[in-house]
Every structure is written in C-alpha cells, then in structure tokens.
C-alpha cells in the first residue's frame, strides 16, 4: 500500500495551562477523520493541535477521508469531526465528537486511564468497529 498522501501530524501549538496524566499515553494514537470541504473540521484543527500539546506522548494524525480513501477503506464517516482513539493495537473509541477540545480531552484521558476501554458497542452499525480496528492497524503501519 502506498503511503498516505495527506495524513499529517499536527503542529505543536503554544503550551497550555494544565496537562492531564500522561502515564500510558506512549502507545496512544488519536486520529481526527475529516474532509477538506468540512468547515467544522477547519475550525477544529486548532483545538486538535491543543490536544496534541496536552498529550505530547501520543501520536496525533489528521486524516482526510477523501484524500486518503485507500487508507480509510470501508469505514463510513458521516459526521465530522470523528475521532479514532487507539491504545497500542486496541481500538478505544471511534465516533463523532463535539467540536471542542474538552469533549475529546475526556475521551483521550479515559483511554489513557482505562486500559480495558473498548469501542465495541451493541448499537454501533454492523461492521463499523471492525472497519475502525482495521483503520487503526493501517494508521499504525503507514504513519
């Protein structure tokens, strides 16, 4: 598989006032699944960069679902921004979030604090968790 064209790490913003616990964040991957045409994603980019500053040991990726369609593959993303959070090879969360850093910060911190956190949900559309798990694996291998 060719390397992803527009998947990019986020730049580091200026320091923030408080930093959550970072223990266990070393293998944490946080990907924002977005689209170039989405104006909400445009405004969320700075918030996502702030989150990266708060969790410096985690890997943060900005993934354009259209430019990187081969990488995203079968995962259906209907609402933006959508976050994918994985701890090592385990999918912790996949889903849309409110476009504010506080909502995502709580999810990321929960993944750091709760090693058994899982994205599996009985109400998730059939195949969505498997497709998100596969995307997590592809992101780890190619980015």
N, C-alpha and C positions, 0 to 999 in steps of 0.2 A: 504494500500500500504506500503510495507517495505521501510525503509529509504534508500535514495540513497547511493550507496557504494562509489563512487569516487567524488561526488560533494564536493568541498572543498573551504573554504575561502582562499584567497590568503594571504601569509605572508606580513607583513609590511616592506617595504624597507626603506632605509635611507631617510631623509627629502629632499624635492625638493625646488627649488628656489621660485617658485610662486604657490600660491594656489588660484584657481578660487572661485567665490562666492559659499558659501555652503548653503545659505538660501534655504529651501525647499528640501534639499537633504536627510532629515531624513528617508523618506519612499522610497528612490530610491534604486532599485535593478539593478545591472549590472551583467549579466552572459555572460561569454565567452563560446561559444559552440565549442568544439574542438574534436580532435581524437588523441589517443595515437600515432598513426603512422604518424601523420602530423608534418613534420619538421618545417613548418612555425609556427605552434602553439607552438612548443618548444621554438623558438626564441621570440615569442610574450609574453611568460609568464612573463618575467622581465618587459616588457612595461606595462602589465596589472597590475602588482604589483605597478608600479609607479603611475598608475591612481588611484589605491586604496588609495595611500598616498595623492593624490591631492583632493580626495573626501572622507575624513575619516568618514563622517556621513552616507555614502551609504554602502549597502551590496554588496560585490563583490564575485561572485561564479565562479569557473572553473568547467565546466560540460563536461565530456567525453561522447559524443553522443552514443558510443558503450557500454561502461561500465554501463551507466545509460539509456539504451534504453527504459526501462519501464517508466522512468520519462519523457524522451524526447517524447515518444509515436509517434504520427503521423507527427510530424514536420520534414520536409525534409530539411536537411542541406547539401548543395552541395559544398559550398565554405568556406574556413577557412582563418582567424578566422571569425566567425559570432558572432555578439553581439546581445543580447536581453536586452533592457533597459525598465524598468517599474517604474512608479511613483505610489505608492500605488497599486491599482488594475488595473490601466490603462496602457496598452501597449503603450510605446512611440516610440520604434524603434525595428525592427528586420531586420537583414541583414548583409551581409559580409562587412568588413571594411578593409582598407589598414592596413597592419601590422606595424603601427606606432602609438605611443601614441597621437600624435596631432590630427589625424582624430577622434579617439574615444573620446578624450577630448572635442572636439567641439560638438559631439553628446550628451555626458553626460551633458555638460553645457547647451545645448539647452533644454534638458529635465528638468533641474532644473529651468531655466529661463522662460520657456513657458509651463504653466500648461495645455494648450489645445493641446500640441504636441501629434500627433497620428501616429501610424504605418500604418493605413489604407491607401492603395494606390490602385488606379484603375488598375495599371499594375502588382500588386502582383498576383502570381499564386493563383487560386481558393483554398480557404481553408487554405492558409498559415497564414493569420492574425489570423484566429480563432484558429488554432493549436498553434500558438505562444502565444496567450492570455491564452489558456489552460495551456501551459507550465509555464507561469508566475504564474498562480494560484497554480500549483503544487509546484513550487520552493518556493513560499511564505509559503506554508503549511508544506513542508517537510524539509526545510533547515534553 
